[in-house]
Structures are given as C-alpha cells and as structure tokens.
Amino acid sequence: MSKLVHIQVLRALAALSVAFLHAQHDAAGLAARTGWSFPALDRFPWMAGVDVFFVISGFIMVYASRPLFGQEGVQGTFLVRRLLRIVPLYWAVTSLYLAVALVAPALLNSEAIPAWQVLASYLFIPFERPDGTAQPLYSLGWTLNYEMFFYLLFAGVLAWPRGRAVGLLVGGLTLLVLVGRLFRLPQPLAFWTDPILLEFAFGLGLGLLHAKGVRLGRGLRWVLVAVALGLLAMNLIDLRSNLNEMRPLAWGVPAALLVAAASLTATTRKPSLLTRFGEMTGDASYAIYLVHPFVIRGMGVLLARTGIDAVLGPWGFIVLVLAATLAASLLVHRFFERPVADFVRARTGAPRAAQPT
C-alpha cells in the first residue's frame, strides 16, 4: 500500500484530540451558562496531538523524500509540494478569520489588526502578540510556522545522501535549540530555537530507522502505545504551557513512541473497515485541525440561540460538534483541498508527490 495506514489513523486521532480539547472549553462555558455539571477531562494533555503531528512530520519527510535525497536541484520540487499541501487551506481559514474579525469582531474578541501582522501571518513569520505569545492572527497557525521553518531546513540538506542529510539536520535542530537556551533572543529567533524543534528530530530518526528496514513486532508496538499513553496521562507539564522547555520530554517522547508503534510495522494484512475509516479521517486531519474552531464556535452560537444546547448538555454538545467537525472536514478535504491542489498543479506544472504526505 502506498500509504502508511497506521500513520494516517494516528494523524486522525491527533487532530481529533486537539478538537476535543477545544470542544471541552466551549462545553465548560455552556455548563456555566445552563447550570449543568461538567467535570472536564482536562488532566490528560489533549494538546499533545500537536506533538504527534510534529513527530509524524519529521518521519514523513524522510519517508516521502526517498527519491529526492542526494539529487541536485530538488529543493524547489520539495518546497513546491509542501506549499501546495499547507498554503491553500491555511490562507483560506486565515482569510475567513480576518473576514469575521472585520464583520463581527465581538465573536473573536478582536481588536484592530495591524497590516504587518496580516502579512506576517500569511508568510509564516512568527511575531509576538501583546500577551507575549508568538502566534499568527489565526492562532492555530503557530504550528504551521514551525512546519514551514522545518521544511526550509529540510530542503537545505536534500542534496546529501539520506543518512548524512538526516544526521546534519538532527544536529542542526539540536544546535538551534542549544543557542536558544544559551542566549535570550528576540522574535522570531526565539521561536525558531524553541525546544519543540526536537520533536521533528525524533521523527527524522524514526524515518531513518524505517528506511533501514527496522520493524517491530505487534506485541512490542502495543507496549510502546501503553507506555506512551501512560506517560501522557502523567501530564508532567501543565496543560497551559504550550511552549514549555519540558514539552519535548513530557509530550514529545510519548508522541515519538506512538509514531514508532504506527510506523515501524510489517503488517500487510487487509485493513478493517474501521481502519479504512481512520485512514480516510487521517487524510482530512489537516482540515480537522484548521476547521474545527469555526465549527465548534459556530455551532455553539447556533445552539445557544435556539436553546438546544441546554437540552443537549455539555457532553451532548461535545459529541455533536465533533461529529459536525468531522463531517465538515471530510467535505473540505474532498471539495477544497484536493481540487485546489490539482488546479494549481495543472496551471503551474508543479510535480505531484511520489508518496502521500
């Protein structure tokens, strides 16, 4: 099979984990408004789904770039593929966010937005907000700022053979993190030297192991899953510390264990119906990640105005908005992401990736 099915399923779970976290936040507001009891499941770090994405990204870049390593002039090909994957939907949701901010700023608690911040957001350049966070206008885009920086670094080593390229990049990421810890750097340099970069290095290492033919037995892979979930359940850092120096250890290592269990497998049997659904959801995981805040907030407003939220209760609300998020994301992937990418390729002659990414 051309796709790594277990990786696709893990992508789906990671995206839904982040969506579940944000749905709980809105459900808590519903409970406070309607008097329902709502013991939120906030001990488990659902935001660690982002860390899983970062490790997967490092792994997939090695896996999908097999024909490119050691070749001259392939950097442009690689970057065009990445831009086609990332830019259209991100620019679309950023534009939608800006439109809502202009038409109904109260919905977003939005103030006047400087033009330079708009430009920086579209160009994946980190900047510091007044509250001290380094986030673009559409705040979920902070992960894409890291992704694009990683892609640029990855493109820079493609001219070397795979083993050397991966070693150089892992060393470079480690050096960047060390510089960031030794010196107090301004933005965006502080952002580009954050310890979370090490999670890409974890994925690069797993990609190299996979390329060398390392495979794990089913029993050992389930042990890795159990250990990873146990470490995450311990929640060694506070849930609100998104860019904490402990993050690569507390969340990145468990994420790497999960990705190892999903990628270093020799399973060739036909996927079950449930696995195929997970694979399909994994295809739409990028859409789930970017679209879910609009669905959750929009449905929250609609249900509040009709009074249905008081009948559903917090958990009914969560189930409904997650189902709506999944449905909307599958539609966005089918009728926006794929057609736009195909359209741009047809007009520009951009190459199609050799492997799904």
Secondary structure, DSSP 8 states (H G I E B T S, - for coil): --S-HHHHHHHHHHHHHHHHHHHHHHHHHHHHHHT-------SS-GGGHHHHHHHHHHHHHHHHTTTTTT-TT-HHHHHHHHHHHHHHHHHHHHHHHHHHHHH-HHHHT-----HHHHHHHHTT---B-TTS-B--SSGGGHHHHHHHHHHHHHHHHTTS-HHHHHHHHHHHHHHHHHHHHHS---TTTTGGG-GGGHHHHHHHHHHHHHHTT--B-HHHHHHHHHHHHHHHHH--S-TT-TT-TTHIIIIIHHHHHHHHHHHSB---S---HHHHHHHHHHHTHHHHHHHHHHHHHHHHHHHHHHTHHHHHHHHHHHHHHHHHHHHHHHHHIIIIIHHHHHHHHHHH-----SS--
